[in-house]
Amino acid sequence: MIEREKNGGTDIITGGAIPHGSIQFVKKTQLALWISKKPIKWNKYRVTCIILFALSKDDLSESKKILEAAFSLINTKEKVERITALKAKKDVEEYIYGEH
């Protein structure tokens, strides 16, 4: 993933990023969410919400749908601020799996 980021950052001006590694090293598709109250410099932008994306070859046909779902969580500054403001894990889960 770190090598991939050197080729082009995955951060966006809204304060989110969706870094991903090379598909050849992934055995199982997974997403992980990292939230910080304090922004960190990622590539070009300061981010508070990072969705780590690992896609396996088995799920390649679903990659567009998975990325779109992940991107929908960080595609506006308001969404990033909302998810960053959540305190409890259950609140984050409700936000992700509910309407946002």
C-alpha positions as CSV (number, residue, x, y, z in Angstrom):
1,M,0.0,0.0,0.0
2,I,2.8,2.4,0.8
3,E,4.5,1.8,-2.5
4,R,1.1,2.3,-4.3
5,E,0.7,5.7,-2.5
6,K,4.0,6.8,-3.9
7,N,2.6,6.4,-7.4
8,G,-0.3,8.7,-6.7
9,G,-2.1,9.7,-3.5
10,T,-5.5,8.5,-2.7
11,D,-6.4,11.4,-0.4
12,I,-9.0,13.9,-1.4
13,I,-9.8,17.5,-0.4
14,T,-12.8,16.4,1.7
15,G,-10.4,15.0,4.4
16,G,-10.6,11.3,3.5
17,A,-8.4,8.8,1.7
18,I,-8.9,5.3,0.3
19,P,-5.4,3.7,0.1
20,H,-5.1,0.3,-1.4
21,G,-2.4,-2.2,-2.1
22,S,-1.7,-4.4,-5.0
23,I,-4.3,-7.1,-5.8
24,Q,-1.6,-9.7,-6.2
25,F,-0.9,-9.7,-2.4
26,V,-4.5,-9.8,-1.1
27,K,-6.0,-13.1,-0.1
28,K,-9.3,-11.8,1.1
29,T,-11.2,-8.6,0.3
30,Q,-11.4,-6.3,3.4
31,L,-12.0,-2.7,4.3
32,A,-10.7,-1.1,7.5
33,L,-11.7,2.3,8.8
34,W,-9.3,4.6,10.6
35,I,-10.7,7.8,12.2
36,S,-8.6,10.5,13.8
37,K,-9.8,13.6,15.7
38,K,-6.7,15.4,14.6
39,P,-5.9,15.6,10.8
40,I,-2.7,14.1,9.5
41,K,-0.9,15.0,6.3
42,W,-1.4,12.1,4.0
43,N,-0.2,13.1,0.5
44,K,-1.6,16.4,-0.7
45,Y,-4.3,16.9,1.9
46,R,-4.8,16.6,5.6
47,V,-7.1,13.7,6.4
48,T,-9.1,12.4,9.4
49,C,-10.9,9.4,7.8
50,I,-8.9,6.7,6.0
51,I,-10.6,3.6,4.5
52,L,-7.9,1.0,3.9
53,F,-9.0,-1.1,0.9
54,A,-7.7,-4.6,0.1
55,L,-9.2,-6.3,-2.9
56,S,-8.7,-9.9,-3.8
57,K,-8.7,-11.3,-7.3
58,D,-11.8,-13.3,-6.5
59,D,-13.7,-10.0,-6.0
60,L,-12.3,-8.1,-8.9
61,S,-15.7,-8.0,-10.7
62,E,-17.2,-6.2,-7.6
63,S,-14.3,-3.7,-7.3
64,K,-16.3,-0.7,-8.7
65,K,-19.2,-1.3,-6.4
66,I,-17.0,-1.7,-3.3
67,L,-15.0,1.4,-4.1
68,E,-18.1,3.4,-4.8
69,A,-19.5,2.4,-1.4
70,A,-16.3,3.3,0.4
71,F,-16.0,6.6,-1.5
72,S,-19.6,7.5,-0.6
73,L,-18.5,7.8,3.1
74,I,-15.8,10.4,2.3
75,N,-17.0,12.2,-0.8
76,T,-18.0,15.4,1.0
77,K,-16.4,17.4,3.8
78,E,-19.7,17.2,5.7
79,K,-19.7,13.4,5.7
80,V,-16.0,13.2,6.8
81,E,-16.8,15.7,9.6
82,R,-19.8,13.7,10.7
83,I,-18.1,10.4,10.8
84,T,-15.1,11.9,12.6
85,A,-17.4,13.4,15.2
86,L,-18.9,10.0,16.1
87,K,-17.7,8.7,19.5
88,A,-18.6,5.1,19.8
89,K,-17.9,2.1,17.5
90,K,-21.6,1.3,17.4
91,D,-22.4,4.8,16.2
92,V,-19.8,4.5,13.4
93,E,-21.3,1.1,12.4
94,E,-24.9,2.6,12.4
95,Y,-23.7,5.5,10.3
96,I,-21.9,3.2,7.8
97,Y,-24.7,0.7,7.5
98,G,-27.5,3.2,7.6
99,E,-28.3,6.2,5.5
100,H,-25.6,8.8,5.2
